[in-house]
Amino acid sequence: MAPVLGYWDFRGLVDPIRLLLAHAGVDYEYKVYKIGPAPEFSKDEFRSIKHEFGFDFPNSPYYIDGDFKLTQKMAILRYLGRKHGLIGSEEAELTRCDLAEQAAEDLAYYLYRSWFAGEEASRKDLSENLPGKLSEFDKFIGSGPFVLGEKVTYSDFLVYSTLDYLRVYDESFLENFDSLKNFLTRIEALPNVDAFIKSDKFSRLPISRQFAWELKKITPEVTETPVSKSSE
Ligand SMILES: N[C@@H](CCC(=O)N[C@@H](CS)C(=O)NCC(=O)O)C(=O)O
């Protein structure tokens, strides 16, 4: 039976998993749950059934692969990295993947927190603090081409998603960071990733459904900030 990946109808935490699966050429069923409309953004569609799967920690994204019933995005990515040879093979490589993984998490958390804070505060915060964070990442990636040089790993897809969310928000933040821009281009040039992002299975938006800026991009006439009940 094909593995099953489950998540909401936005990119959020599932995006790097979908990119990895596309790159590895894995055939899987994608189960999409619909989040409710603003301002509640109800998660009942999944929450009402999440205890029925037998997960240790019922949540989404989830990945069911035979006897493996996984939640926790990072556990899923590492599992898939090991299974499909998309992980470091000795200590120096493994620790570099760990570093990329956690730095991408920090950056994503920072962006999410800022975007949930509302537009004005977010713009100010990002203009002041983001360039320093991106500069560290730019240096870390260097000439790449990927986190581990020639070898593609699960950590690349985490870094890609976070930077792409930022690019969708406002591409000018990446203007001075050639290594990061080149990194995004190289991930998108991986043949299976290229086919995936050009297919109707992929869409740049929505990323969370709850950020005011993305709501405006999807529905330009919307000018009010939606009330967020929870962060992702
Ligand atoms: N640490 C978890 C967080 C998972 C999480 O917060 N999932 C959110 C969606 S982004 C959710 O709706 N979970 C279902 C629930 O709260 O019942 C992970 O990385 O997978």
PDBQT file of the ligand as one rigid body, heavy atoms in Angstrom, charges set to zero:
ROOT
HETATM    1  N1  LIG A 301       5.864  19.939  16.294  1.00  0.00    +0.000 N 
HETATM    2  C1  LIG A 301       4.852  19.555  15.354  1.00  0.00    +0.000 C 
HETATM    3  C2  LIG A 301       3.808  20.655  15.279  1.00  0.00    +0.000 C 
HETATM    4  C3  LIG A 301       2.593  20.214  14.510  1.00  0.00    +0.000 C 
HETATM    5  C4  LIG A 301       1.483  21.270  14.450  1.00  0.00    +0.000 C 
HETATM    6  O1  LIG A 301       1.512  22.280  15.197  1.00  0.00    +0.000 OA
HETATM    7  N2  LIG A 301       0.504  21.046  13.581  1.00  0.00    +0.000 N 
HETATM    8  C5  LIG A 301      -0.597  21.961  13.406  1.00  0.00    +0.000 C 
HETATM    9  C6  LIG A 301      -0.684  22.391  11.961  1.00  0.00    +0.000 C 
HETATM   10  S1  LIG A 301       0.674  23.346  11.475  1.00  0.00    +0.000 SA
HETATM   11  C7  LIG A 301      -1.930  21.300  13.644  1.00  0.00    +0.000 C 
HETATM   12  O2  LIG A 301      -2.955  21.761  13.197  1.00  0.00    +0.000 OA
HETATM   13  N3  LIG A 301      -1.998  20.210  14.336  1.00  0.00    +0.000 N 
HETATM   14  C8  LIG A 301      -3.214  19.496  14.591  1.00  0.00    +0.000 C 
HETATM   15  C9  LIG A 301      -3.767  19.721  15.955  1.00  0.00    +0.000 C 
HETATM   16  O3  LIG A 301      -3.332  20.676  16.617  1.00  0.00    +0.000 OA
HETATM   17  O4  LIG A 301      -4.643  18.988  16.338  1.00  0.00    +0.000 OA
HETATM   18  C10 LIG A 301       5.495  19.265  14.006  1.00  0.00    +0.000 C 
HETATM   19  O5  LIG A 301       6.569  19.834  13.737  1.00  0.00    +0.000 OA
HETATM   20  O6  LIG A 301       4.980  18.466  13.226  1.00  0.00    +0.000 OA
ENDROOT
TORSDOF 0
